[in-house]
Amino acid sequence: MKMDKLWAVFFHLLIIVFVTFPSSGIAQIEPSNKYLAERNVALIMEGFTFTSGLQPNQQGIPNCIGTEIIRGGCHGSGFITKEDGTIVTNFHVIRRTTRGQAKFEDGSTFEIRNIKVYDPINDLAILKISGERRFSKVNLGDSNQVEPRDKVLAVGNPMGMGINVTEGRISQVVRDDNRVVAIIRHTAAIAPGNSGGALFKGENVIGVNVSTIVNPQIGGSTGFHQAIPINKAKELLQNPEYNRLIPLQNAFPPDAASIIQKIKASGPEGVLHAVNGQVPAATPEKGGIWPLAFSVYEMEDILVFVESPGKDLRIIIADAGGKLIGCGDEKMPDYEMLFFSSEYRQEIVIGVVNFDKQPANFGLKVFKIIW
């Protein structure tokens, strides 16, 4: 009789184990709405952008003021990783920003004036909320332990609507040659504004949402989305070198003079191209244009600088299809400048244009702006 009771207890426990811990592993603990609301923020960032000389003048044609800087901003997402208000987000969310706000789901808003570090290659940035309050922080998981079919939640600020939660599954895990996770693809819907938001597996953040995969033939979302593995962000968070605060206005100065000072401070590292040449005379046969073709990368900002003593030249930039995407003509007799931003990798052609009937000597330098 005692054995029958023991077997009954055993089978009862076995049923509980199978219900609680399914065959795929230990059941995930779903984060509560309160947990998510306290640890995820909508980001409202203010800053500037380069017009690249394409702002229309009174006649509706590009004004060719290639150094013109105008106010800009964007919505994004982030999540709290330390009690002091340290926030992880995407670099493209905070690029060229001078101040921002972190808004929680309950409506409370906090100023963001400082950045700790950014990593343009992996599209990551670490911000810091200004204030003395202690914040609830997320649990950081191990992105090398994720697998296809794992259930995930994407939390973010799509279209500037505020904190929003969607569900999906990991559809693909892309690993590098060392079997380290390089990118996570999933089906939890995201949209512009979700950038920098957390991808949760249970109560652990395992990725930073970055983009929607678009059909290259017809455009539009494919229903698949990408996240940066959280282990890449953990490397930045754990590096003592980045335990610092840099005012956003110092990291991204919003005036041409300060930007040029940054370029000078970067030294040879910031020089992409340096050439001397002679642009032909402006005749119908020769056209008066000297071209330079090269590649620019996503989220890359450059300065094109042309010295031409005694000559008033013009700088133009065209894409691979010949479309004008930059124009600098300050009507200066000795030099021209042009700020240009590329949001994606592309082939461009820089043209030095001569309107004179005589050939013009010039020196051209292309600098990468190392923020």
N, C-alpha and C positions, 0 to 999 in steps of 0.2 A: 504493500500500500504506500509505504514511504517512497519507493522508487517511482510509482505512478505519479505521485505529487511532484517529485523532483523533475520528471520528464515534462509534466504540464507547465511547471515554472520555466523550464528551459525553452520550450516551444513558444511560450508567451514572450519571453525576452527576445527570442529570435525574430518574432514578428515585429517587435518594436524596433530592433536593429535595422531590418530591411526597409521599414517605413521611413525611419529617420535618416539612415545612411544608405541611399540607393547604390546600385551597382557601379555607377560612374564615379563614386567617391563620396566624401562627406558633403551633406547638403549645404548649400550656401545660405548664410544668414542674410536676409534681405534688409538693407538699410531702411530705417523708418523715414517718413517724410520730415520729421523734426530733425533727424540726423543730417539729412541732405540740406535742409534749409539753413542750418547753422554753419555749414562748412563750405558752401558754394556761393559765388558772388557773380553778379552781372557787372561788367566793366564798361564804364563810359569814359573814353579817353579823348583828350583834346591836344591838338598839336598843329602840324603844318605839312604842306606838300609842295613839291616843285611843279610849276605849270609847264616847264620845258619850252616856254615861249609860244605855246599854242593857244593862250587866251585870245579871243577875238577882239580886234580893235573896233573903232566906230564903223569901219567899212565891212566888218564881219570876217576879216582875214586874220591869220595869226599875227600877234603883235611882235613876235620874235624877241621879246625880252626874256632871254634864256636864264636870267638869274632871279626871276620873279618868284617870291615865296608867298603863299597864301595860307590862311588858316584852314585846318582840316581836322578830322576826327573820325572815330569809329566806335562801334559796339563790339564787345567781346565777352569772354567768360574767363573765370579763374576759380581756384580752390585754395583753401587755407591749409598750409602744411606745418606751420609752427604757431604756438600760442601768441607770439608777438605780432601776428598779422602778416607773416610772410606768405605771398601768393605765387603760385605757378600759373603761367599762361603761355601763349605763343608769342614769339618775337614779332611776327607780323601784326599783332594786335597793338603793340606798344611802340613800334618803329616810328621815329620822328614825332613822339608825343612829349609834351612838356608838363602835363598834369593830368590827373584822372580821378575817378570816383569808383569805389567798390560799394555796390548796393546789394543788400541782403534781401531775402524773400519777404521779411517782415517790414520792409520799407526803410530800415535804418541804412544810413549812407555815411561812408568814411572817405576822407581825402587820401589820395595817393600822390606823393610828391617825390618819392625816391625809388630807385632801382638798385638791386644788388648786383645782378649779372645778367648777361644775355648771351645766347648762342645762336647766331643766325644760321649756321649750317644745319643744326637740328631743329631750328625754329622754336626755341624755348627762351623764356625770360622769367626772372624771379623779381617780383615787386615787393614793396613793403608798405602796408597801411600806416598812415600817420596817426599816432594816438597811443595812450597808455593802457587801453583795455586789453584783457586777455581773451583770446578767441578760441573757439573749439576747432580742432584740427582733424583732418582726414587721416585714415590709416593708409600708408603706402604699401602696396603689395609687391610681388615679384613678377615682373612682366615675362620673365623667362619660363614661368610655370603655366602660362595660358595655352589653351588648345582650342582648335575649331569646335564649335557647338557649345562652348561655354556661354552661359547667359550673362548679358551685360546691360548696364544702364548708362545712358549718355545724359549728363546734366549740363545745362548751359543756358545761354541767353539768346536764343535764335531770333533774328530780325528785331533785336532790341525789345522783345516782349517781356523780359524778366525770366526768372528761374523756371526752367521747363525740363521735364524728365521724359525720356523715351526708352523703350525696351528693345532688345534685339539679341542676336547671337554673334559670336565671333565666327566669321566665315573663312578667314585665312590668316595664318601666321607666317610672315616672311622672315626667314632667318639668314644671317650672313654666313660666311665661310666657317666661322667658329661656332656655329649653331646658336648664336646669340640673337634674340628677337630684334629685328630691325624695323618692322612696321606691323601694326595690327589692323586688320580689315574686319569690319563688322556691319551689322544691318540695323543698328539702333539709329533712327533718323536724326540727322543734324542738318543745319542750314547756316547761312551767313550769320554770324553772331555767336555761334557755338564754338568758334575757334578759341582754344585755350581751356575749354571745359573738361571736366573729369569724365573718364570712362571707368565705371565701377564694375567689379566682379564681386558680388556680395558687398561687404562693407569696406573692401579694399580698392583703392584706385590703382588700376593697372595700365592706364594710358591717358594721354592728353590729346583730345580730339583736335584735328587739324584741317581736314578737308573732306569734300564729297567727291567721289570718283565720277567724272563726267564722260559721257559717250563722245569719243573724239570725232565721230562721223557726223552725228546729228545734234550734238549738244544735249543738255538735260541730264538730270541725275539718273544714275544707274541703280540706285537703291543700296549701293555699297559705299562705305565711308572708311576713313583712315584715322588712326591714332598713333601718336608717338609713344613708344614704350616708356613707362614711368621710370624704369631703371636709368634712362638717359638723364631725366630730371634729377634723380637721386644723386647722381654724380656731381651735379652743380650744387645741390643743397648741402652735400657732405664735405665739400672742398673748403677748408678754412680760409683759403685765399679770397673767397668771395663773401666772407663775413664782414661786409662793409655796406655803407649807404652812399649812393651817388645821386644828387639831385637830378631829376629828369631833365631839367633845363641845361644842366652841364653835360649830360650824356648826349642830348640832342639839341644843341643850341639853335634857336630859330632865326638866326640872321646870317647873311652871307659872309660877313667879316669873320665871325666866330667859326663858321664851317671851314673857311679857308685856313684859319689857324690850326684847326684839327688836322687838316690835310698836310700842312707843313710839318706838324709834329709827328705824323706817321712815317715820314722819311721815305726811303726807297721802297718800303713794303707797300706803300699806297699807290705806286706808279704802275699802271697797267700797260701803257704804251708811251714812248717818247721818240719822236721822229722829227727830222728836218726835211723840208721839201720846197718845191717851187710850184705854185699853182699857175697854170697857163693864163695867157691874156684872154679877156672876154671877147672871143670872136665866135661867129656862128659855127666854125669848123671845130674848135676846141672846147667851147662851152664854158671855160673858165672855172672848172671844178677839179679839185684834187681829192680822191677818195681813199678812205681807210676802212676796211671791213674786218670785223672781229665779233666775238661772242660776249654777251653779257648774261648774267645769271639772275635767278629769281631773288627778289628783295635786295637788289644791288643798286646803290646810288653812286653816280659818278659825276665828276667835274671835267669838262672838256675845256682846255685853255690853249689859246692860240696867240702867239706873239708874232707881230708883223710890223716892224718899225716903219712908220710913214705910210702904211697902207691900211685902208678900211676894208676888212674882209668880213665874211659872214660864215657862221657854222650852221650846218643843217645835219639832222640825223634822220635816216629813213630805215624802215624795217625791211625784211627780206622781199616783201612784195612791192617795195618802192613807195610805200605810204609814208608821208612826213610825220615823224613823231617827236621832233625837236627842232628848235630854231633859235639861234642866238645872233643878234645883230644890234649891238649897243651903240653903233655909229662912232666907235672909238678908233683913232688913227693908228694905234700901236698894239692893241690886243682885243681879243673877244673871249667871253666866257659863256658857258652853258651848263646848268645843272640838269641832270636827267635821271629818272628813276625807272627801273625795270621791275615789273611785278612777276615776271617769269623768264625762263631761259629763252634767249632768242638771238638770232643773227642780225646785226645792225651794220649800217654803213654811215660813217661820219664823212661829210663832205665839207671841204674848205672852199668857199666860193669867192671868186675875184670878179669885181665889176669893172675893173680898170682895163684899159687897152694894152697895158704892159704887164708882163709876168711879175709875180710877187713871191719873194722868199718868205718863209714862215717857219716857226718851230711849234710843233703840236705836242701837248702832253695830255694824257687821259689818266685821271686819278680816281681810284676807288675811295669813296668816303668811308673811312673806318671810324664808325661812331664810338 
